[in-house]
Amino acid sequence: MAITRFTEQVPQFYDPFFNDDLFDWMTSNFFGSDITLPAVNIKQGPDAFTVEVAAPGYKKDDFKIKMEDDVLTIASEKEPKEELKEGERYTKREFNYGAFTRSFVLPDIVEGDHISASYEDGLLRITLPIKEEAKQKPARIIEIQ
């Protein structure tokens, strides 16, 4: 039996949890539609995962973040404001502030009770702390007696 370092197996084991949306088949092809989804980055640090959602033009009250059955759901519904003055009309209109929902299945190493979120400069950041027992321990030297 070969001995494999645990650190080499961790990324391969946990990557599938964050690679795609839970319902990616619903959100994968919006070409030619008026539906847009905010871009998402997911980073892993030694103590937490960080989900970054690019959502300029929103306010923090526009978001609803829910954690249920190891599924993180980020949703927003924003009505567009009509800011036309009398006599004005749009000749081109690309701004779209409709509703969106993104859902991600979380790995069991996430401490679900301590998830936090912040919104600043068009970027929603959700911090998903890693459980203490799942964090990588530093190497230690074992003395021979």
C-alpha positions in Angstrom: 0.0 0.0 0.0 1.5 3.4 -1.0 1.5 6.3 1.4 0.2 9.5 -0.2 0.6 12.9 1.4 -2.8 14.2 2.5 -2.2 17.7 1.1 -2.0 16.2 -2.4 -5.4 14.7 -2.1 -7.3 17.6 -0.6 -7.5 19.9 -3.7 -8.7 17.0 -5.9 -11.3 15.9 -3.4 -12.8 19.3 -2.7 -12.6 21.0 -6.1 -15.8 19.5 -7.4 -17.8 21.2 -4.6 -17.1 24.7 -6.0 -16.5 24.1 -9.7 -20.1 24.7 -10.9 -23.4 26.1 -9.7 -25.8 23.6 -8.2 -28.2 24.2 -11.1 -25.6 24.9 -13.8 -27.8 23.4 -16.5 -30.2 26.2 -15.9 -27.6 29.0 -16.1 -25.0 27.8 -18.6 -26.5 29.3 -21.8 -27.9 32.8 -21.6 -26.5 33.9 -25.0 -29.1 36.1 -26.7 -31.3 36.5 -23.6 -31.9 39.4 -21.3 -30.8 37.4 -18.3 -27.3 38.1 -16.8 -25.6 36.4 -13.9 -23.0 38.1 -11.9 -19.5 36.7 -12.2 -18.2 34.7 -9.2 -14.7 34.0 -7.9 -14.1 31.4 -5.2 -10.8 31.5 -3.3 -9.5 29.1 -0.7 -7.2 30.3 2.1 -5.8 28.5 5.1 -8.8 29.5 7.3 -11.7 30.1 4.9 -13.2 30.0 1.5 -14.1 33.4 0.1 -16.9 33.7 -2.5 -16.7 37.0 -4.4 -19.7 38.1 -6.5 -19.2 41.0 -8.9 -22.4 43.0 -8.6 -21.9 46.7 -9.3 -24.9 49.0 -8.9 -26.4 47.0 -6.1 -26.8 47.9 -2.4 -26.2 45.4 0.4 -30.0 45.3 1.1 -30.6 44.0 -2.5 -29.0 40.6 -1.6 -30.5 37.6 0.2 -28.0 35.0 1.2 -29.3 31.7 2.6 -27.6 28.5 3.8 -29.7 25.4 3.9 -28.8 21.7 3.8 -25.1 22.6 2.8 -26.3 24.7 -0.1 -25.3 28.4 -0.2 -27.8 30.5 -2.2 -27.1 34.1 -3.2 -30.1 35.9 -4.7 -31.2 39.4 -5.6 -34.2 41.0 -7.2 -33.8 44.6 -8.2 -36.3 46.7 -10.1 -34.8 49.0 -12.7 -35.4 52.7 -12.0 -36.9 54.8 -14.8 -34.9 58.0 -14.7 -36.1 59.6 -17.9 -37.0 63.2 -17.9 -39.9 64.5 -20.0 -39.0 64.3 -23.7 -36.2 61.8 -23.2 -36.1 58.2 -24.5 -33.6 55.4 -24.7 -32.0 54.8 -28.1 -30.0 51.9 -26.5 -30.5 50.3 -23.2 -28.1 47.6 -21.8 -28.3 48.1 -18.1 -30.0 45.1 -16.6 -30.9 44.8 -12.9 -33.3 41.9 -12.9 -33.4 39.0 -10.5 -30.7 36.3 -10.2 -30.0 33.3 -8.0 -26.7 31.4 -7.7 -26.5 28.2 -5.6 -23.4 26.3 -4.5 -23.1 23.0 -2.7 -20.6 23.5 0.1 -18.1 20.9 1.3 -18.6 19.5 4.8 -15.5 21.2 6.0 -17.2 24.6 6.0 -18.4 25.9 9.4 -21.9 26.8 8.4 -22.8 28.6 11.6 -20.1 31.3 11.1 -20.6 32.4 7.5 -20.3 36.2 7.1 -20.8 38.6 4.2 -19.9 42.1 3.3 -20.6 44.4 0.3 -18.3 47.2 -0.8 -17.4 48.9 -4.1 -19.6 46.5 -6.2 -18.2 43.3 -4.7 -20.1 41.0 -2.5 -17.8 38.9 -0.3 -19.0 35.8 1.5 -16.5 34.2 4.0 -17.0 30.5 4.6 -14.8 29.5 7.6 -13.1 26.1 7.5 -13.7 23.9 10.5 -10.7 23.7 12.9 -10.4 19.9 12.6 -10.2 20.2 8.8 -7.4 22.8 8.7 -4.0 21.6 7.6 -1.7 21.2 10.5 1.9 22.3 10.3 4.6 19.6 10.0 6.3 18.7 13.2 9.5 16.9 14.0 9.1 13.7 16.0 12.1 12.9 18.1 13.3 9.4 18.4 13.6 8.1 22.0 
